[in-house]
């Protein structure tokens, strides 16, 4: 597995909106530094829902990007989904909480799936795309940075699946915002989930 693209975005105005967005990512050929708070120079405009140590880096698998091209019947360029990294040969459906990716010196750990929003609808030119994204059950995923490092396109990636309970991104997406059974709560407590989700478990609801 290799890094296909490293994508970075700047703060840009949204037509008719007060808040800017950093969703417009573009591939770069430069080596970029990924720190504990994310990709150096990458804009994060709404920190209530984006960014921070628990979702410092957003990743898409290239097999999923290609699936979207077939599903939509048009090209989906790298960065269109707002990802920082696109990984060759990766299908998002196989990724679980706690999985790790070693990319050069950089070490990432998966924390949560991407939950789509109206900004993604606008980006894709489809007011129903967020619902379509959820129905597809192939979400990209957020990672915390366990060890910073420089990354560029072509860097070799070592994938280390989590050896404990496997909570897949698609499954976690389906639980978001819902009441959880005692068994599900205990299951989530055995894996290195997003800190917001861990805190939400005390209320009996899955939120991240």
N, C-alpha and C positions, 0 to 999 in steps of 0.2 A: 504494500500500500504506500502511496505517495501523496503529498500535497499537490493538488492540481492548481489551485489558486489561493492567494492571500488577497482579501478584499477589504478596502478601507473606505470610509465615507466622511464627508464633512457636513456640518449643519446647514440645512437648506430650508427655505420657506415652503410652506404648503399652501396652495391656492385657497383663499378663504379661511385660513386657520391662523391663530395667533402663535401657537407653538411650532417651532421648527422641528425637522425630522433628520435623523441620521441614517434612514433606511436605504438611501441610494448609495450602495456600495459599488466600488469599481476595482477590478483586478489590478494589482501592481506587480512589477517585476523586481522590485527592491526587496532586500531582506528587512523584515519588520520585527520590532521588539514586542513581545507579548509579556506583560507584567501581571501582577496580582489583580489589578483593576481592569485588565483587558489590553487590547491592541493600542499601542502608542500612536496618538494622532487620530484615532477613530472617534467620531462624534457620537455621544450618547445624550440625547436631548430631553428625554422624559425619564428621569431616574426613579420615579415612583414604580415604574414597571420594567425598566431596562437597566442594564449595567450592574455594577457592584461586584464584589468578590464572588458571589454565588452564581452569577451568570456573566462572567467576565468575557467569555468567548462563545460565539454562536457558530455552530458547525452544521454543514449539510453534507450528506453522502452523494457522490456523483451519480450512483445508480438511481437514486431518488430524483435527482435533477433531470436525468434522462427520461424517467417515468413521467414526470410532469410535462416534458416536451411532447411525449406521445399523447398524454391525456388532454392537453390544451391544443394540440395540433399546430404548435408554433415553437420557435426557439425560446429557450429560457437561458439567458446568458448568465455567466457566473456573477454572483452578487445581486441578482434580481430579487432573490428571496431575503436579502438582507444579511447573508452569512459573511462571517469573517474568514472562514476556511471551508474549502470544498475538498473532500478526500476521495481519491481514486478508489473505485471498487467497493465502496461502502454503501450498503442499503440501510436506511434509517430504521427500518423495521427490526433489525437485529440488535439495536443498541439498548442497553439497560443502565439504570442508575448504578454508579460506581465503576462503570467501565473506564479504563484509562487509555490515553493515547500519548505515547512518547514521540515527540517530533523534534529531532535534534536534542537540544538541552531542555526544550519545553516539555512539561508534563501536565496534561489535562485530566480532570476527573469529571465525569458526567453527573449533573445534578438534577436536570428537569427538561421536559420537552418545551418547545416553543409553542405558546398559545397565540393564535393569530388575532389580529385586531383590525379596526377600520383603516388604519394606516396601510396595512397590507392590501386591503381591498382597493384603496386608491392607487397603490403602486401597481397592482395587477390589472387595473382598469375594469374591475368587476365587483359590484357592491355585495355579491354573494360569495366572494372567494373564500372568506374566512370560514364560512360553513362548509364549503367544499373541501377546504384544507383539513378540517376536523374529520369530516366523513371519510377522507382518503386514509386517515390513520397512518401517516408516514411522516410524522413531524421531525423537523430538525431539532437540535438539542443544544442546551447551554452547558458550559463547563466552568468549573473553578480552576484556577491556575495553582498547581502545587509546587511548580518550579518554573520560574521565568526563562525565556530564551528567545533567540532570534530564529525566524522562520522565513523561508522563501519558497516559491513554487519549485517543485521537484524534490523537496526534502523528504527523506524516507520516514514513514510512520510505522511505529510498532504498536499494535493493538493488543491490550490485555483485558479480556473479559473479567468482570467482577466474579469472584469465586463463591460468593454467598447467594442469597435469594435473588432471583432474576426478576426485576420489575422493569418491563419494557417501556419505552417511551410512548408507544401507542396506548398501552394499558393505563399509564399514568395520566395521559391526556384525557382518557375517558372518565377518570375519577375526579378530575378538577372541578371544584365548586360543589361537590356532592358530599352527603353524609357518609361516613365510613363505618363499617362494622368493626367490632372489637378485634376480630382476626386480621382485618386489613390494616388497622392502626398498628398492631403489633408487627405485622409484616414490614410496614414502612419504617418502623423504628429499628429494624435490623440492617438497613441499608443507608449509605451516606447521601441522603436526599438534600435538596435545597433547604437552607435554614428556615425560610418562611414556611415551608411545608411542615417541617418538624415542629415549629411553634404552633401551627394550626391544628395539629393532631390533638392537643389538649382540649380543643373545642368540639372534636369529633367530626371535623370537616377537613377535606383535602383542598388546600389552597397553596399556591406558590406564585 
